[in-house]
Amino acid sequence: MTDDDLRQRAHDLDVTVWVGKSGLDPVTDELRDQLDDRDLVKVKFLRAARGGTSTDELADDLADRASADLVETRGNTAVYH
């Protein structure tokens, strides 16, 4: 499956993981668990989580922590595979 296919499928996905003021630690295992059950997971980075960090930086960091592939970031949302 190509990245374009994944992006197209991700378009209609609902957000199932929210990153808030507690940061990435509490959601890393959750993302990993959800990726075990489904192909794509959409994550929303709330303003409290971002602080002075960009969504792209947080999304990359979360991908590394969860051993996931970052498909795309758009606005404050990221999609993982």
mmJSON file of the N, C-alpha and C atoms, coordinates in Angstrom:
{"data_MODEL":{"atom_site":{
"group_PDB":["ATOM","ATOM","ATOM","ATOM","ATOM","ATOM","ATOM","ATOM","ATOM","ATOM","ATOM","ATOM","ATOM","ATOM","ATOM","ATOM","ATOM","ATOM","ATOM","ATOM","ATOM","ATOM","ATOM","ATOM","ATOM","ATOM","ATOM","ATOM","ATOM","ATOM","ATOM","ATOM","ATOM","ATOM","ATOM","ATOM","ATOM","ATOM","ATOM","ATOM","ATOM","ATOM","ATOM","ATOM","ATOM","ATOM","ATOM","ATOM","ATOM","ATOM","ATOM","ATOM","ATOM","ATOM","ATOM","ATOM","ATOM","ATOM","ATOM","ATOM","ATOM","ATOM","ATOM","ATOM","ATOM","ATOM","ATOM","ATOM","ATOM","ATOM","ATOM","ATOM","ATOM","ATOM","ATOM","ATOM","ATOM","ATOM","ATOM","ATOM","ATOM","ATOM","ATOM","ATOM","ATOM","ATOM","ATOM","ATOM","ATOM","ATOM","ATOM","ATOM","ATOM","ATOM","ATOM","ATOM","ATOM","ATOM","ATOM","ATOM","ATOM","ATOM","ATOM","ATOM","ATOM","ATOM","ATOM","ATOM","ATOM","ATOM","ATOM","ATOM","ATOM","ATOM","ATOM","ATOM","ATOM","ATOM","ATOM","ATOM","ATOM","ATOM","ATOM","ATOM","ATOM","ATOM","ATOM","ATOM","ATOM","ATOM","ATOM","ATOM","ATOM","ATOM","ATOM","ATOM","ATOM","ATOM","ATOM","ATOM","ATOM","ATOM","ATOM","ATOM","ATOM","ATOM","ATOM","ATOM","ATOM","ATOM","ATOM","ATOM","ATOM","ATOM","ATOM","ATOM","ATOM","ATOM","ATOM","ATOM","ATOM","ATOM","ATOM","ATOM","ATOM","ATOM","ATOM","ATOM","ATOM","ATOM","ATOM","ATOM","ATOM","ATOM","ATOM","ATOM","ATOM","ATOM","ATOM","ATOM","ATOM","ATOM","ATOM","ATOM","ATOM","ATOM","ATOM","ATOM","ATOM","ATOM","ATOM","ATOM","ATOM","ATOM","ATOM","ATOM","ATOM","ATOM","ATOM","ATOM","ATOM","ATOM","ATOM","ATOM","ATOM","ATOM","ATOM","ATOM","ATOM","ATOM","ATOM","ATOM","ATOM","ATOM","ATOM","ATOM","ATOM","ATOM","ATOM","ATOM","ATOM","ATOM","ATOM","ATOM","ATOM","ATOM","ATOM","ATOM","ATOM","ATOM","ATOM","ATOM","ATOM","ATOM","ATOM","ATOM","ATOM","ATOM","ATOM","ATOM","ATOM","ATOM","ATOM"],
"id":[1,2,3,4,5,6,7,8,9,10,11,12,13,14,15,16,17,18,19,20,21,22,23,24,25,26,27,28,29,30,31,32,33,34,35,36,37,38,39,40,41,42,43,44,45,46,47,48,49,50,51,52,53,54,55,56,57,58,59,60,61,62,63,64,65,66,67,68,69,70,71,72,73,74,75,76,77,78,79,80,81,82,83,84,85,86,87,88,89,90,91,92,93,94,95,96,97,98,99,100,101,102,103,104,105,106,107,108,109,110,111,112,113,114,115,116,117,118,119,120,121,122,123,124,125,126,127,128,129,130,131,132,133,134,135,136,137,138,139,140,141,142,143,144,145,146,147,148,149,150,151,152,153,154,155,156,157,158,159,160,161,162,163,164,165,166,167,168,169,170,171,172,173,174,175,176,177,178,179,180,181,182,183,184,185,186,187,188,189,190,191,192,193,194,195,196,197,198,199,200,201,202,203,204,205,206,207,208,209,210,211,212,213,214,215,216,217,218,219,220,221,222,223,224,225,226,227,228,229,230,231,232,233,234,235,236,237,238,239,240,241,242,243],
"type_symbol":["N","C","C","N","C","C","N","C","C","N","C","C","N","C","C","N","C","C","N","C","C","N","C","C","N","C","C","N","C","C","N","C","C","N","C","C","N","C","C","N","C","C","N","C","C","N","C","C","N","C","C","N","C","C","N","C","C","N","C","C","N","C","C","N","C","C","N","C","C","N","C","C","N","C","C","N","C","C","N","C","C","N","C","C","N","C","C","N","C","C","N","C","C","N","C","C","N","C","C","N","C","C","N","C","C","N","C","C","N","C","C","N","C","C","N","C","C","N","C","C","N","C","C","N","C","C","N","C","C","N","C","C","N","C","C","N","C","C","N","C","C","N","C","C","N","C","C","N","C","C","N","C","C","N","C","C","N","C","C","N","C","C","N","C","C","N","C","C","N","C","C","N","C","C","N","C","C","N","C","C","N","C","C","N","C","C","N","C","C","N","C","C","N","C","C","N","C","C","N","C","C","N","C","C","N","C","C","N","C","C","N","C","C","N","C","C","N","C","C","N","C","C","N","C","C","N","C","C","N","C","C","N","C","C","N","C","C","N","C","C","N","C","C"],
"label_atom_id":["N","CA","C","N","CA","C","N","CA","C","N","CA","C","N","CA","C","N","CA","C","N","CA","C","N","CA","C","N","CA","C","N","CA","C","N","CA","C","N","CA","C","N","CA","C","N","CA","C","N","CA","C","N","CA","C","N","CA","C","N","CA","C","N","CA","C","N","CA","C","N","CA","C","N","CA","C","N","CA","C","N","CA","C","N","CA","C","N","CA","C","N","CA","C","N","CA","C","N","CA","C","N","CA","C","N","CA","C","N","CA","C","N","CA","C","N","CA","C","N","CA","C","N","CA","C","N","CA","C","N","CA","C","N","CA","C","N","CA","C","N","CA","C","N","CA","C","N","CA","C","N","CA","C","N","CA","C","N","CA","C","N","CA","C","N","CA","C","N","CA","C","N","CA","C","N","CA","C","N","CA","C","N","CA","C","N","CA","C","N","CA","C","N","CA","C","N","CA","C","N","CA","C","N","CA","C","N","CA","C","N","CA","C","N","CA","C","N","CA","C","N","CA","C","N","CA","C","N","CA","C","N","CA","C","N","CA","C","N","CA","C","N","CA","C","N","CA","C","N","CA","C","N","CA","C","N","CA","C","N","CA","C","N","CA","C","N","CA","C","N","CA","C","N","CA","C","N","CA","C","N","CA","C"],
"label_alt_id":[null,null,null,null,null,null,null,null,null,null,null,null,null,null,null,null,null,null,null,null,null,null,null,null,null,null,null,null,null,null,null,null,null,null,null,null,null,null,null,null,null,null,null,null,null,null,null,null,null,null,null,null,null,null,null,null,null,null,null,null,null,null,null,null,null,null,null,null,null,null,null,null,null,null,null,null,null,null,null,null,null,null,null,null,null,null,null,null,null,null,null,null,null,null,null,null,null,null,null,null,null,null,null,null,null,null,null,null,null,null,null,null,null,null,null,null,null,null,null,null,null,null,null,null,null,null,null,null,null,null,null,null,null,null,null,null,null,null,null,null,null,null,null,null,null,null,null,null,null,null,null,null,null,null,null,null,null,null,null,null,null,null,null,null,null,null,null,null,null,null,null,null,null,null,null,null,null,null,null,null,null,null,null,null,null,null,null,null,null,null,null,null,null,null,null,null,null,null,null,null,null,null,null,null,null,null,null,null,null,null,null,null,null,null,null,null,null,null,null,null,null,null,null,null,null,null,null,null,null,null,null,null,null,null,null,null,null,null,null,null,null,null,null],
"label_comp_id":["MET","MET","MET","THR","THR","THR","ASP","ASP","ASP","ASP","ASP","ASP","ASP","ASP","ASP","LEU","LEU","LEU","ARG","ARG","ARG","GLN","GLN","GLN","ARG","ARG","ARG","ALA","ALA","ALA","HIS","HIS","HIS","ASP","ASP","ASP","LEU","LEU","LEU","ASP","ASP","ASP","VAL","VAL","VAL","THR","THR","THR","VAL","VAL","VAL","TRP","TRP","TRP","VAL","VAL","VAL","GLY","GLY","GLY","LYS","LYS","LYS","SER","SER","SER","GLY","GLY","GLY","LEU","LEU","LEU","ASP","ASP","ASP","PRO","PRO","PRO","VAL","VAL","VAL","THR","THR","THR","ASP","ASP","ASP","GLU","GLU","GLU","LEU","LEU","LEU","ARG","ARG","ARG","ASP","ASP","ASP","GLN","GLN","GLN","LEU","LEU","LEU","ASP","ASP","ASP","ASP","ASP","ASP","ARG","ARG","ARG","ASP","ASP","ASP","LEU","LEU","LEU","VAL","VAL","VAL","LYS","LYS","LYS","VAL","VAL","VAL","LYS","LYS","LYS","PHE","PHE","PHE","LEU","LEU","LEU","ARG","ARG","ARG","ALA","ALA","ALA","ALA","ALA","ALA","ARG","ARG","ARG","GLY","GLY","GLY","GLY","GLY","GLY","THR","THR","THR","SER","SER","SER","THR","THR","THR","ASP","ASP","ASP","GLU","GLU","GLU","LEU","LEU","LEU","ALA","ALA","ALA","ASP","ASP","ASP","ASP","ASP","ASP","LEU","LEU","LEU","ALA","ALA","ALA","ASP","ASP","ASP","ARG","ARG","ARG","ALA","ALA","ALA","SER","SER","SER","ALA","ALA","ALA","ASP","ASP","ASP","LEU","LEU","LEU","VAL","VAL","VAL","GLU","GLU","GLU","THR","THR","THR","ARG","ARG","ARG","GLY","GLY","GLY","ASN","ASN","ASN","THR","THR","THR","ALA","ALA","ALA","VAL","VAL","VAL","TYR","TYR","TYR","HIS","HIS","HIS"],
"label_asym_id":["A","A","A","A","A","A","A","A","A","A","A","A","A","A","A","A","A","A","A","A","A","A","A","A","A","A","A","A","A","A","A","A","A","A","A","A","A","A","A","A","A","A","A","A","A","A","A","A","A","A","A","A","A","A","A","A","A","A","A","A","A","A","A","A","A","A","A","A","A","A","A","A","A","A","A","A","A","A","A","A","A","A","A","A","A","A","A","A","A","A","A","A","A","A","A","A","A","A","A","A","A","A","A","A","A","A","A","A","A","A","A","A","A","A","A","A","A","A","A","A","A","A","A","A","A","A","A","A","A","A","A","A","A","A","A","A","A","A","A","A","A","A","A","A","A","A","A","A","A","A","A","A","A","A","A","A","A","A","A","A","A","A","A","A","A","A","A","A","A","A","A","A","A","A","A","A","A","A","A","A","A","A","A","A","A","A","A","A","A","A","A","A","A","A","A","A","A","A","A","A","A","A","A","A","A","A","A","A","A","A","A","A","A","A","A","A","A","A","A","A","A","A","A","A","A","A","A","A","A","A","A","A","A","A","A","A","A","A","A","A","A","A","A"],
"label_entity_id":["1","1","1","1","1","1","1","1","1","1","1","1","1","1","1","1","1","1","1","1","1","1","1","1","1","1","1","1","1","1","1","1","1","1","1","1","1","1","1","1","1","1","1","1","1","1","1","1","1","1","1","1","1","1","1","1","1","1","1","1","1","1","1","1","1","1","1","1","1","1","1","1","1","1","1","1","1","1","1","1","1","1","1","1","1","1","1","1","1","1","1","1","1","1","1","1","1","1","1","1","1","1","1","1","1","1","1","1","1","1","1","1","1","1","1","1","1","1","1","1","1","1","1","1","1","1","1","1","1","1","1","1","1","1","1","1","1","1","1","1","1","1","1","1","1","1","1","1","1","1","1","1","1","1","1","1","1","1","1","1","1","1","1","1","1","1","1","1","1","1","1","1","1","1","1","1","1","1","1","1","1","1","1","1","1","1","1","1","1","1","1","1","1","1","1","1","1","1","1","1","1","1","1","1","1","1","1","1","1","1","1","1","1","1","1","1","1","1","1","1","1","1","1","1","1","1","1","1","1","1","1","1","1","1","1","1","1","1","1","1","1","1","1"],
"label_seq_id":[1,1,1,2,2,2,3,3,3,4,4,4,5,5,5,6,6,6,7,7,7,8,8,8,9,9,9,10,10,10,11,11,11,12,12,12,13,13,13,14,14,14,15,15,15,16,16,16,17,17,17,18,18,18,19,19,19,20,20,20,21,21,21,22,22,22,23,23,23,24,24,24,25,25,25,26,26,26,27,27,27,28,28,28,29,29,29,30,30,30,31,31,31,32,32,32,33,33,33,34,34,34,35,35,35,36,36,36,37,37,37,38,38,38,39,39,39,40,40,40,41,41,41,42,42,42,43,43,43,44,44,44,45,45,45,46,46,46,47,47,47,48,48,48,49,49,49,50,50,50,51,51,51,52,52,52,53,53,53,54,54,54,55,55,55,56,56,56,57,57,57,58,58,58,59,59,59,60,60,60,61,61,61,62,62,62,63,63,63,64,64,64,65,65,65,66,66,66,67,67,67,68,68,68,69,69,69,70,70,70,71,71,71,72,72,72,73,73,73,74,74,74,75,75,75,76,76,76,77,77,77,78,78,78,79,79,79,80,80,80,81,81,81],
"pdbx_PDB_ins_code":[null,null,null,null,null,null,null,null,null,null,null,null,null,null,null,null,null,null,null,null,null,null,null,null,null,null,null,null,null,null,null,null,null,null,null,null,null,null,null,null,null,null,null,null,null,null,null,null,null,null,null,null,null,null,null,null,null,null,null,null,null,null,null,null,null,null,null,null,null,null,null,null,null,null,null,null,null,null,null,null,null,null,null,null,null,null,null,null,null,null,null,null,null,null,null,null,null,null,null,null,null,null,null,null,null,null,null,null,null,null,null,null,null,null,null,null,null,null,null,null,null,null,null,null,null,null,null,null,null,null,null,null,null,null,null,null,null,null,null,null,null,null,null,null,null,null,null,null,null,null,null,null,null,null,null,null,null,null,null,null,null,null,null,null,null,null,null,null,null,null,null,null,null,null,null,null,null,null,null,null,null,null,null,null,null,null,null,null,null,null,null,null,null,null,null,null,null,null,null,null,null,null,null,null,null,null,null,null,null,null,null,null,null,null,null,null,null,null,null,null,null,null,null,null,null,null,null,null,null,null,null,null,null,null,null,null,null,null,null,null,null,null,null],
"Cartn_x":[0.847,0.0,0.894,0.602,1.432,1.036,1.912,1.604,0.339,0.152,-1.057,-2.309,-2.248,-3.387,-3.676,-2.619,-2.783,-3.371,-2.883,-3.404,-4.879,-5.247,-6.644,-7.536,-7.087,-7.852,-7.919,-6.863,-6.802,-7.76,-8.107,-8.948,-10.248,-10.876,-12.167,-12.066,-10.838,-10.656,-11.034,-11.555,-11.781,-10.526,-10.303,-9.197,-9.516,-8.556,-8.774,-7.743,-6.729,-5.723,-5.536,-5.601,-5.38,-4.159,-3.261,-2.074,-2.342,-2.335,-2.629,-1.435,-1.726,-0.665,0.268,-0.156,0.715,1.797,1.693,2.739,2.588,3.707,3.699,3.711,4.289,4.433,3.125,2.032,0.795,0.153,0.472,-0.207,0.64,1.911,2.79,2.291,1.989,1.494,0.121,-0.711,-2.048,-1.958,-1.071,-0.893,-0.419,0.551,1.068,-0.051,-0.877,-1.983,-2.991,-3.327,-4.3,-3.758,-2.461,-1.874,-1.828,-1.834,-1.921,-3.292,-4.317,-5.69,-6.152,-5.528,-5.969,-4.778,-5.027,-3.969,-3.499,-4.446,-4.137,-4.746,-4.02,-4.517,-4.27,-5.302,-5.192,-5.034,-4.045,-3.707,-3.827,-4.472,-4.624,-3.718,-2.93,-2.054,-2.731,-3.204,-3.888,-2.889,-3.381,-2.511,-1.644,-2.21,-1.466,-0.249,-0.332,0.782,1.884,1.5,2.482,3.435,2.937,3.823,4.613,5.934,6.777,7.246,6.671,7.105,6.108,6.611,5.708,5.038,3.895,3.197,4.08,4.813,5.689,6.737,7.332,8.347,7.741,6.57,5.902,5.504,5.005,4.57,5.746,6.883,8.088,8.543,8.525,8.951,8.044,6.729,5.785,5.97,6.235,6.478,7.681,8.745,9.945,9.636,8.931,8.635,7.749,6.79,5.827,6.263,7.434,7.913,6.866,6.29,5.243,5.757,5.078,5.391,4.465,5.038,4.25,3.849,2.546,2.051,2.004,1.423,1.351,0.972,1.282,0.74,-0.015,-1.129,-1.925,-2.518,-2.162,-2.622,-2.04,-2.897,-2.45,-2.764,-2.893,-3.261,-2.188,-1.928,-0.974,-1.626,-1.193,-1.705,-0.528,-0.723,0.331,-0.115,0.899,0.667,1.601],
"Cartn_y":[-1.181,0.0,1.246,2.177,3.379,4.403,5.387,6.479,7.22,7.386,8.063,7.28,5.946,5.114,5.291,5.292,5.459,6.824,7.862,9.215,9.307,8.694,8.728,8.009,6.854,6.113,6.872,7.601,8.331,9.514,10.01,11.203,11.048,9.885,9.671,9.098,8.898,8.349,9.358,8.841,9.678,9.647,10.735,10.786,9.828,8.959,8.016,8.174,9.028,9.299,10.811,11.341,12.761,12.948,13.831,14.152,15.494,15.496,16.706,17.172,17.847,18.47,17.462,16.2,15.171,14.718,15.137,14.832,13.472,12.979,11.766,10.471,10.493,9.25,8.485,9.158,8.399,7.809,8.326,7.857,6.917,6.759,5.916,4.473,3.897,2.518,2.41,3.423,3.418,3.392,4.204,4.215,2.841,2.281,0.961,-0.091,-0.06,-1.016,-0.848,0.398,0.629,0.197,0.387,-0.036,-1.563,-2.266,-3.729,-4.179,-3.368,-3.725,-3.175,-2.106,-1.502,-0.973,-0.691,-0.319,1.122,2.016,3.443,4.004,4.94,5.618,7.112,7.897,9.35,9.921,10.795,11.377,12.897,13.487,14.944,15.476,16.492,17.14,18.42,18.405,19.568,20.676,21.888,23.051,22.885,22.308,22.126,21.216,20.288,19.368,20.045,20.974,21.553,22.512,23.338,24.315,25.054,24.987,25.643,24.705,23.516,22.498,22.41,22.17,22.048,20.679,20.603,19.325,18.327,18.786,17.885,17.239,18.053,17.518,16.498,16.828,15.901,14.619,14.753,13.591,12.664,13.238,12.437,11.725,12.451,11.895,10.728,10.91,9.851,8.631,8.857,7.743,6.927,7.608,6.913,6.105,6.726,6.064,4.836,4.927,3.837,2.859,3.104,2.286,2.21,3.373,3.467,4.271,4.115,4.914,6.114,7.303,8.521,8.662,8.613,8.721,10.183,11.039,12.463,13.253,14.545,15.475,16.538,16.953,18.017,18.827,20.097,20.925,20.377,20.078,19.531,18.048,17.391,15.976,15.193,13.98,13.098,11.739,11.068,9.72,8.757,7.635,6.626,5.302,4.538,3.227,2.232],
"Cartn_z":[0.0,0.0,0.0,-0.87,-0.98,0.073,0.261,1.19,0.761,-0.552,-1.044,-0.662,-0.771,-0.368,1.117,1.915,3.363,3.693,3.033,3.285,2.929,1.823,1.395,2.405,2.886,3.887,5.207,5.548,6.819,6.847,5.674,5.591,6.378,6.312,6.96,8.367,8.84,10.189,11.263,12.361,13.542,14.409,15.14,16.099,17.242,17.581,18.682,19.796,19.571,20.601,20.677,21.902,22.113,22.994,22.573,23.37,24.041,25.372,26.129,26.937,28.047,28.838,29.487,29.581,30.166,29.194,27.952,26.977,26.319,25.8,24.984,25.792,26.979,27.751,27.937,28.356,28.608,27.344,26.174,24.96,24.11,24.447,23.632,23.587,24.742,24.786,24.127,24.326,23.725,22.199,21.645,20.192,19.714,20.413,20.054,20.069,21.127,21.253,20.119,19.807,18.741,17.385,17.158,15.885,15.77,16.905,16.868,16.352,16.636,16.283,14.94,14.484,13.225,12.439,11.188,10.26,10.448,10.686,10.807,12.082,12.705,13.906,13.743,14.047,13.957,15.366,15.524,16.826,16.745,17.739,17.805,18.909,18.567,19.543,20.014,21.258,21.816,22.122,22.211,22.428,23.671,24.725,25.975,25.777,24.836,24.592,23.799,22.943,22.028,22.71,23.6,24.237,23.178,23.246,22.253,21.162,21.111,20.16,19.007,17.814,16.67,16.661,16.011,15.863,15.134,14.118,13.362,14.269,15.149,16.069,17.025,17.591,18.504,17.784,16.564,15.789,15.498,15.127,14.879,16.153,17.266,18.549,18.951,18.79,19.144,18.235,16.969,16.038,16.503,16.895,17.38,18.643,19.572,20.85,20.662,19.735,19.552,18.457,17.865,16.749,15.642,15.324,14.305,13.117,11.996,10.815,10.785,10.667,10.538,9.075,8.806,7.433,7.007,7.863,7.549,8.791,8.743,9.728,8.949,9.523,8.917,10.049,10.114,11.232,12.522,13.469,14.758,14.89,13.736,13.716,12.951,13.431,12.758,12.542,11.489,11.197,11.232,11.926,12.086,11.486,11.049,10.435,11.114],
"occupancy":[1.0,1.0,1.0,1.0,1.0,1.0,1.0,1.0,1.0,1.0,1.0,1.0,1.0,1.0,1.0,1.0,1.0,1.0,1.0,1.0,1.0,1.0,1.0,1.0,1.0,1.0,1.0,1.0,1.0,1.0,1.0,1.0,1.0,1.0,1.0,1.0,1.0,1.0,1.0,1.0,1.0,1.0,1.0,1.0,1.0,1.0,1.0,1.0,1.0,1.0,1.0,1.0,1.0,1.0,1.0,1.0,1.0,1.0,1.0,1.0,1.0,1.0,1.0,1.0,1.0,1.0,1.0,1.0,1.0,1.0,1.0,1.0,1.0,1.0,1.0,1.0,1.0,1.0,1.0,1.0,1.0,1.0,1.0,1.0,1.0,1.0,1.0,1.0,1.0,1.0,1.0,1.0,1.0,1.0,1.0,1.0,1.0,1.0,1.0,1.0,1.0,1.0,1.0,1.0,1.0,1.0,1.0,1.0,1.0,1.0,1.0,1.0,1.0,1.0,1.0,1.0,1.0,1.0,1.0,1.0,1.0,1.0,1.0,1.0,1.0,1.0,1.0,1.0,1.0,1.0,1.0,1.0,1.0,1.0,1.0,1.0,1.0,1.0,1.0,1.0,1.0,1.0,1.0,1.0,1.0,1.0,1.0,1.0,1.0,1.0,1.0,1.0,1.0,1.0,1.0,1.0,1.0,1.0,1.0,1.0,1.0,1.0,1.0,1.0,1.0,1.0,1.0,1.0,1.0,1.0,1.0,1.0,1.0,1.0,1.0,1.0,1.0,1.0,1.0,1.0,1.0,1.0,1.0,1.0,1.0,1.0,1.0,1.0,1.0,1.0,1.0,1.0,1.0,1.0,1.0,1.0,1.0,1.0,1.0,1.0,1.0,1.0,1.0,1.0,1.0,1.0,1.0,1.0,1.0,1.0,1.0,1.0,1.0,1.0,1.0,1.0,1.0,1.0,1.0,1.0,1.0,1.0,1.0,1.0,1.0,1.0,1.0,1.0,1.0,1.0,1.0,1.0,1.0,1.0,1.0,1.0,1.0,1.0,1.0,1.0,1.0,1.0,1.0],
"B_iso_or_equiv":[0.0,0.0,0.0,0.0,0.0,0.0,0.0,0.0,0.0,0.0,0.0,0.0,0.0,0.0,0.0,0.0,0.0,0.0,0.0,0.0,0.0,0.0,0.0,0.0,0.0,0.0,0.0,0.0,0.0,0.0,0.0,0.0,0.0,0.0,0.0,0.0,0.0,0.0,0.0,0.0,0.0,0.0,0.0,0.0,0.0,0.0,0.0,0.0,0.0,0.0,0.0,0.0,0.0,0.0,0.0,0.0,0.0,0.0,0.0,0.0,0.0,0.0,0.0,0.0,0.0,0.0,0.0,0.0,0.0,0.0,0.0,0.0,0.0,0.0,0.0,0.0,0.0,0.0,0.0,0.0,0.0,0.0,0.0,0.0,0.0,0.0,0.0,0.0,0.0,0.0,0.0,0.0,0.0,0.0,0.0,0.0,0.0,0.0,0.0,0.0,0.0,0.0,0.0,0.0,0.0,0.0,0.0,0.0,0.0,0.0,0.0,0.0,0.0,0.0,0.0,0.0,0.0,0.0,0.0,0.0,0.0,0.0,0.0,0.0,0.0,0.0,0.0,0.0,0.0,0.0,0.0,0.0,0.0,0.0,0.0,0.0,0.0,0.0,0.0,0.0,0.0,0.0,0.0,0.0,0.0,0.0,0.0,0.0,0.0,0.0,0.0,0.0,0.0,0.0,0.0,0.0,0.0,0.0,0.0,0.0,0.0,0.0,0.0,0.0,0.0,0.0,0.0,0.0,0.0,0.0,0.0,0.0,0.0,0.0,0.0,0.0,0.0,0.0,0.0,0.0,0.0,0.0,0.0,0.0,0.0,0.0,0.0,0.0,0.0,0.0,0.0,0.0,0.0,0.0,0.0,0.0,0.0,0.0,0.0,0.0,0.0,0.0,0.0,0.0,0.0,0.0,0.0,0.0,0.0,0.0,0.0,0.0,0.0,0.0,0.0,0.0,0.0,0.0,0.0,0.0,0.0,0.0,0.0,0.0,0.0,0.0,0.0,0.0,0.0,0.0,0.0,0.0,0.0,0.0,0.0,0.0,0.0,0.0,0.0,0.0,0.0,0.0,0.0],
"pdbx_formal_charge":[null,null,null,null,null,null,null,null,null,null,null,null,null,null,null,null,null,null,null,null,null,null,null,null,null,null,null,null,null,null,null,null,null,null,null,null,null,null,null,null,null,null,null,null,null,null,null,null,null,null,null,null,null,null,null,null,null,null,null,null,null,null,null,null,null,null,null,null,null,null,null,null,null,null,null,null,null,null,null,null,null,null,null,null,null,null,null,null,null,null,null,null,null,null,null,null,null,null,null,null,null,null,null,null,null,null,null,null,null,null,null,null,null,null,null,null,null,null,null,null,null,null,null,null,null,null,null,null,null,null,null,null,null,null,null,null,null,null,null,null,null,null,null,null,null,null,null,null,null,null,null,null,null,null,null,null,null,null,null,null,null,null,null,null,null,null,null,null,null,null,null,null,null,null,null,null,null,null,null,null,null,null,null,null,null,null,null,null,null,null,null,null,null,null,null,null,null,null,null,null,null,null,null,null,null,null,null,null,null,null,null,null,null,null,null,null,null,null,null,null,null,null,null,null,null,null,null,null,null,null,null,null,null,null,null,null,null,null,null,null,null,null,null],
"auth_seq_id":[1,1,1,2,2,2,3,3,3,4,4,4,5,5,5,6,6,6,7,7,7,8,8,8,9,9,9,10,10,10,11,11,11,12,12,12,13,13,13,14,14,14,15,15,15,16,16,16,17,17,17,18,18,18,19,19,19,20,20,20,21,21,21,22,22,22,23,23,23,24,24,24,25,25,25,26,26,26,27,27,27,28,28,28,29,29,29,30,30,30,31,31,31,32,32,32,33,33,33,34,34,34,35,35,35,36,36,36,37,37,37,38,38,38,39,39,39,40,40,40,41,41,41,42,42,42,43,43,43,44,44,44,45,45,45,46,46,46,47,47,47,48,48,48,49,49,49,50,50,50,51,51,51,52,52,52,53,53,53,54,54,54,55,55,55,56,56,56,57,57,57,58,58,58,59,59,59,60,60,60,61,61,61,62,62,62,63,63,63,64,64,64,65,65,65,66,66,66,67,67,67,68,68,68,69,69,69,70,70,70,71,71,71,72,72,72,73,73,73,74,74,74,75,75,75,76,76,76,77,77,77,78,78,78,79,79,79,80,80,80,81,81,81],
"auth_comp_id":["MET","MET","MET","THR","THR","THR","ASP","ASP","ASP","ASP","ASP","ASP","ASP","ASP","ASP","LEU","LEU","LEU","ARG","ARG","ARG","GLN","GLN","GLN","ARG","ARG","ARG","ALA","ALA","ALA","HIS","HIS","HIS","ASP","ASP","ASP","LEU","LEU","LEU","ASP","ASP","ASP","VAL","VAL","VAL","THR","THR","THR","VAL","VAL","VAL","TRP","TRP","TRP","VAL","VAL","VAL","GLY","GLY","GLY","LYS","LYS","LYS","SER","SER","SER","GLY","GLY","GLY","LEU","LEU","LEU","ASP","ASP","ASP","PRO","PRO","PRO","VAL","VAL","VAL","THR","THR","THR","ASP","ASP","ASP","GLU","GLU","GLU","LEU","LEU","LEU","ARG","ARG","ARG","ASP","ASP","ASP","GLN","GLN","GLN","LEU","LEU","LEU","ASP","ASP","ASP","ASP","ASP","ASP","ARG","ARG","ARG","ASP","ASP","ASP","LEU","LEU","LEU","VAL","VAL","VAL","LYS","LYS","LYS","VAL","VAL","VAL","LYS","LYS","LYS","PHE","PHE","PHE","LEU","LEU","LEU","ARG","ARG","ARG","ALA","ALA","ALA","ALA","ALA","ALA","ARG","ARG","ARG","GLY","GLY","GLY","GLY","GLY","GLY","THR","THR","THR","SER","SER","SER","THR","THR","THR","ASP","ASP","ASP","GLU","GLU","GLU","LEU","LEU","LEU","ALA","ALA","ALA","ASP","ASP","ASP","ASP","ASP","ASP","LEU","LEU","LEU","ALA","ALA","ALA","ASP","ASP","ASP","ARG","ARG","ARG","ALA","ALA","ALA","SER","SER","SER","ALA","ALA","ALA","ASP","ASP","ASP","LEU","LEU","LEU","VAL","VAL","VAL","GLU","GLU","GLU","THR","THR","THR","ARG","ARG","ARG","GLY","GLY","GLY","ASN","ASN","ASN","THR","THR","THR","ALA","ALA","ALA","VAL","VAL","VAL","TYR","TYR","TYR","HIS","HIS","HIS"],
"auth_asym_id":["A","A","A","A","A","A","A","A","A","A","A","A","A","A","A","A","A","A","A","A","A","A","A","A","A","A","A","A","A","A","A","A","A","A","A","A","A","A","A","A","A","A","A","A","A","A","A","A","A","A","A","A","A","A","A","A","A","A","A","A","A","A","A","A","A","A","A","A","A","A","A","A","A","A","A","A","A","A","A","A","A","A","A","A","A","A","A","A","A","A","A","A","A","A","A","A","A","A","A","A","A","A","A","A","A","A","A","A","A","A","A","A","A","A","A","A","A","A","A","A","A","A","A","A","A","A","A","A","A","A","A","A","A","A","A","A","A","A","A","A","A","A","A","A","A","A","A","A","A","A","A","A","A","A","A","A","A","A","A","A","A","A","A","A","A","A","A","A","A","A","A","A","A","A","A","A","A","A","A","A","A","A","A","A","A","A","A","A","A","A","A","A","A","A","A","A","A","A","A","A","A","A","A","A","A","A","A","A","A","A","A","A","A","A","A","A","A","A","A","A","A","A","A","A","A","A","A","A","A","A","A","A","A","A","A","A","A","A","A","A","A","A","A"],
"auth_atom_id":["N","CA","C","N","CA","C","N","CA","C","N","CA","C","N","CA","C","N","CA","C","N","CA","C","N","CA","C","N","CA","C","N","CA","C","N","CA","C","N","CA","C","N","CA","C","N","CA","C","N","CA","C","N","CA","C","N","CA","C","N","CA","C","N","CA","C","N","CA","C","N","CA","C","N","CA","C","N","CA","C","N","CA","C","N","CA","C","N","CA","C","N","CA","C","N","CA","C","N","CA","C","N","CA","C","N","CA","C","N","CA","C","N","CA","C","N","CA","C","N","CA","C","N","CA","C","N","CA","C","N","CA","C","N","CA","C","N","CA","C","N","CA","C","N","CA","C","N","CA","C","N","CA","C","N","CA","C","N","CA","C","N","CA","C","N","CA","C","N","CA","C","N","CA","C","N","CA","C","N","CA","C","N","CA","C","N","CA","C","N","CA","C","N","CA","C","N","CA","C","N","CA","C","N","CA","C","N","CA","C","N","CA","C","N","CA","C","N","CA","C","N","CA","C","N","CA","C","N","CA","C","N","CA","C","N","CA","C","N","CA","C","N","CA","C","N","CA","C","N","CA","C","N","CA","C","N","CA","C","N","CA","C","N","CA","C","N","CA","C","N","CA","C","N","CA","C","N","CA","C","N","CA","C"],
"pdbx_PDB_model_num":[1,1,1,1,1,1,1,1,1,1,1,1,1,1,1,1,1,1,1,1,1,1,1,1,1,1,1,1,1,1,1,1,1,1,1,1,1,1,1,1,1,1,1,1,1,1,1,1,1,1,1,1,1,1,1,1,1,1,1,1,1,1,1,1,1,1,1,1,1,1,1,1,1,1,1,1,1,1,1,1,1,1,1,1,1,1,1,1,1,1,1,1,1,1,1,1,1,1,1,1,1,1,1,1,1,1,1,1,1,1,1,1,1,1,1,1,1,1,1,1,1,1,1,1,1,1,1,1,1,1,1,1,1,1,1,1,1,1,1,1,1,1,1,1,1,1,1,1,1,1,1,1,1,1,1,1,1,1,1,1,1,1,1,1,1,1,1,1,1,1,1,1,1,1,1,1,1,1,1,1,1,1,1,1,1,1,1,1,1,1,1,1,1,1,1,1,1,1,1,1,1,1,1,1,1,1,1,1,1,1,1,1,1,1,1,1,1,1,1,1,1,1,1,1,1,1,1,1,1,1,1,1,1,1,1,1,1,1,1,1,1,1,1]
}}}
